[in-house]
Amino acid sequence: MISFPTCKINIGLRILNQREDGYHNLVSVFYPVQWCDALEIVRSNEFGFQTEGIMINGSNADNLCVKAYNLLQQLYELPPVKMVLLKNIPIGAGLGGGSSDGAFTLKMLNEFFELHITNDELKAYALQLGSDCPFFIENKPMFVTGKGEQLAPVEMNLSGYCIVILYPEIAVNTAWAFQEYSKANNSISAEDDANNFTIQLQQPVSSWKDIIVNDFEAIVIRQHPEIEALKKQLYASGALYASMSGSGSAVYGIFQEKPEQLSFIGNNRSYIGTL
């Protein structure tokens, strides 16, 4: 069995406050994008996992695909499989590629072994892998609150728009980004900002430039000014809206139609497609 774990972009990201458990409450919209990895699962005499494509640091035991298999294996006594992951979505880019791989593994194993696990149950299992993982179970536009695990469907249809994503080969550690934000002693009203954010998202895409904000941008750009340069170049090329996704470092632009010239892409890993 083969599937193609997709990525996501954040449309806006406001950090509301720090929780007692050390995490932060936030509000954002996750929107799926068809920049994909590839994951194959086959029956095997013993468990195996290997990766191809982009190099993934760390041991296989730490990979969310392996953790997803181990989670279901303990609950459902799964037989061994071999998994091969072709990594294409950049790592440390704010695109949720690793979270997607873990969630898609849960969905694939559910189908492969006919476990009949419901989507709500899969989301609960996915949350054990990471805060972003439950989103990829349904993989539809979602209004996101809590620490990123509380999902609600959002009426947002960007089909027909073109998206350009640029990854400047900079891996941003999410924990570092949150720590730097906390050091700045930023605080805003959670209730007011969540309400305002909902209203702002209902405005035309062409107006988002002045109202939809990613709170991580100022923190990450201070450390990596080349990210701001890419954002400016996307606007110069005609983007209606451009933003860093998540804690970065990928930057995306939403265009009315595919731009004719994007000469500045250069050596940046990139994706161009429709939403």
C-alpha positions in Angstrom: 0.0 0.0 0.0 1.3 3.5 -0.9 0.0 6.9 0.1 1.2 10.4 -0.1 1.3 12.4 3.1 0.6 16.0 2.4 1.7 19.2 4.2 -0.2 22.2 5.5 0.3 25.9 5.7 -0.8 28.2 8.6 -3.0 31.0 7.5 -2.3 33.4 10.4 -1.0 32.3 13.8 -1.6 34.2 17.0 0.1 33.1 20.2 -2.4 33.8 23.0 -0.8 32.9 26.3 1.3 30.3 28.0 -0.5 27.5 29.7 0.3 25.9 33.1 1.6 22.8 31.3 4.3 24.9 29.6 2.6 24.9 26.2 1.0 28.0 24.6 -2.5 28.5 23.5 -2.7 29.6 19.9 -5.2 30.3 17.2 -4.6 29.6 13.5 -6.0 28.0 10.4 -4.4 24.9 9.0 -4.9 24.5 5.2 -3.8 21.4 3.4 -1.4 21.6 0.4 -0.4 18.9 -2.0 3.3 19.0 -1.4 3.8 15.4 -0.5 6.0 12.7 0.9 5.5 9.1 -0.2 5.0 6.2 2.2 4.8 2.5 1.4 3.7 -0.3 3.7 4.1 -4.0 2.9 3.8 -7.2 4.9 7.1 -8.6 6.2 8.6 -11.3 8.4 10.1 -8.6 10.7 9.5 -5.0 11.2 11.6 -2.6 9.1 11.7 1.1 8.4 13.9 3.0 6.0 13.9 6.5 4.5 14.9 7.9 1.2 15.1 11.5 -0.1 15.8 14.3 2.3 18.0 13.1 5.2 16.2 12.8 8.5 18.3 13.3 11.6 17.8 11.1 14.6 17.1 7.4 15.1 14.3 5.5 13.4 12.8 4.9 16.8 12.1 8.6 17.0 10.3 8.8 13.7 6.6 9.4 13.9 5.9 6.6 11.4 7.6 4.1 13.7 5.9 5.6 16.8 2.5 5.3 15.0 3.1 1.6 14.1 4.3 0.9 17.7 1.2 2.6 19.1 -1.3 0.5 17.1 0.8 -2.7 17.4 0.5 -2.5 21.2 -3.3 -2.0 21.0 -4.1 -4.3 18.1 -1.2 -6.8 18.0 -0.3 -6.0 14.4 1.9 -8.3 12.5 5.3 -6.9 11.3 5.5 -4.7 8.3 8.2 -2.9 6.3 7.7 0.8 5.8 9.6 3.0 3.3 9.3 6.8 3.6 10.4 9.0 0.7 10.9 12.3 2.3 10.2 15.3 0.1 8.5 17.9 2.4 11.3 20.0 4.0 12.1 19.4 7.7 11.8 22.3 10.2 9.8 24.3 7.7 6.5 24.8 9.6 4.7 22.6 7.0 3.9 19.7 9.4 5.6 17.1 7.2 6.6 14.8 10.1 3.2 15.1 11.7 1.6 14.2 8.4 3.8 11.1 8.0 2.7 9.9 11.5 -1.0 10.6 10.9 -1.0 9.0 7.5 0.7 5.9 8.9 -2.2 5.5 11.4 -4.7 5.8 8.5 -2.8 3.4 6.3 -2.4 0.7 9.0 -6.1 1.1 9.8 -7.0 0.4 6.2 -4.3 -2.2 5.6 -5.3 -4.4 8.5 -9.0 -3.5 8.4 -9.0 -2.4 12.0 -12.2 -0.3 11.6 -10.9 2.5 13.8 -13.1 5.6 13.6 -11.7 9.0 12.6 -12.3 10.3 16.2 -10.3 7.4 17.6 -7.6 8.0 15.0 -7.4 11.6 16.1 -7.0 10.6 19.7 -4.2 8.3 18.7 -2.6 11.0 16.5 -2.6 13.4 19.4 -0.4 11.0 21.3 2.2 11.5 18.5 2.0 15.3 18.4 -0.2 18.4 18.6 -0.4 18.8 14.8 -1.0 15.2 13.9 -4.8 15.0 14.4 -5.3 17.6 11.6 -4.0 15.2 9.0 -6.5 12.5 9.8 -9.3 14.4 7.9 -6.8 16.8 6.1 -9.4 19.5 5.6 -9.2 23.3 6.4 -9.5 23.6 10.1 -9.7 26.4 12.7 -7.1 25.5 15.3 -7.0 26.4 18.9 -5.6 25.1 22.2 -2.0 24.0 21.7 -2.9 23.1 18.1 -4.9 20.0 18.9 -8.4 21.5 19.0 -9.9 21.5 15.5 -13.1 22.9 14.1 -14.1 22.9 10.4 -13.8 26.3 8.8 -15.6 27.6 5.7 -12.6 28.4 3.6 -12.3 27.5 -0.1 -9.1 28.7 -1.8 -9.5 26.3 -4.8 -8.3 28.0 -8.0 -5.7 30.1 -6.3 -2.0 29.3 -7.0 0.4 28.8 -4.1 4.2 29.1 -4.2 6.1 27.8 -1.2 9.8 28.6 -0.7 12.1 26.8 1.8 15.4 28.6 2.3 17.2 25.5 3.6 16.9 26.7 7.2 15.5 24.4 9.8 13.7 26.2 12.6 13.2 24.4 15.9 9.7 25.0 17.1 10.6 24.8 20.8 13.2 27.5 20.3 10.7 29.7 18.5 8.3 29.5 21.5 11.1 30.1 24.0 12.1 33.2 22.1 8.5 34.4 21.9 8.1 33.9 25.7 11.3 35.9 26.4 9.8 38.9 24.6 6.9 38.8 27.2 4.3 39.1 24.6 0.7 38.8 25.7 -2.6 39.5 24.1 -6.3 38.9 24.9 -7.1 35.3 24.0 -10.9 35.9 23.7 -10.7 39.2 21.8 -8.0 38.0 19.4 -9.7 34.7 18.6 -12.9 36.6 17.8 -11.1 39.2 15.6 -9.1 36.5 13.8 -12.4 34.7 12.8 -13.8 38.0 11.4 -10.5 38.8 9.6 -10.5 35.4 7.8 -13.8 36.2 6.3 -12.3 39.2 4.4 -11.1 38.8 0.8 -7.6 37.2 0.4 -6.4 40.5 -1.2 -7.0 42.2 2.2 -5.1 39.6 4.3 -1.8 41.3 3.8 -2.6 44.0 6.3 -4.6 42.0 8.9 -3.6 38.3 9.0 -0.4 37.9 11.1 1.9 35.1 12.1 3.4 36.0 15.5 6.4 33.8 14.9 7.6 35.9 11.9 9.2 38.7 13.9 11.1 36.3 16.1 12.4 34.0 13.3 13.2 36.9 10.9 15.3 38.6 13.5 17.5 35.5 13.4 17.1 34.8 9.7 16.5 38.0 7.7 16.6 36.1 4.4 13.1 34.8 5.2 11.8 38.4 5.1 13.5 38.9 1.8 11.7 35.9 0.3 8.4 37.3 1.6 9.0 40.7 0.0 10.0 39.0 -3.3 6.7 37.0 -3.3 4.8 40.2 -2.9 6.9 41.9 -5.7 5.9 39.0 -7.9 2.2 39.6 -7.4 1.2 37.6 -4.4 -2.1 38.6 -2.8 -0.9 37.3 0.5 2.5 36.0 1.7 3.4 34.6 5.1 5.8 32.3 6.9 4.1 29.0 7.8 4.0 27.9 11.4 7.3 28.6 13.2 9.0 28.7 9.8 11.1 28.7 7.9 9.0 28.1 4.8 7.4 31.1 3.2 4.4 30.9 1.0 2.6 33.3 -1.4 -1.0 33.0 -2.6 -1.5 34.2 -6.1 -4.6 34.8 -8.3 -2.9 32.8 -11.0 0.5 31.2 -11.5 3.2 33.9 -11.6 5.2 34.1 -14.9 8.5 35.0 -13.3 10.0 33.7 -10.1 13.7 34.0 -10.8 14.5 34.6 -7.2 13.6 31.0 -6.3 17.2 30.1 -7.1 18.5 27.3 -4.9 15.6 27.4 -2.5 13.6 24.2 -2.3 10.2 25.1 -3.7 6.7 24.0 -4.6 4.2 25.6 -7.0 0.7 24.3 -7.3 -3.0 25.1 -6.9 -4.9 25.1 -3.6 
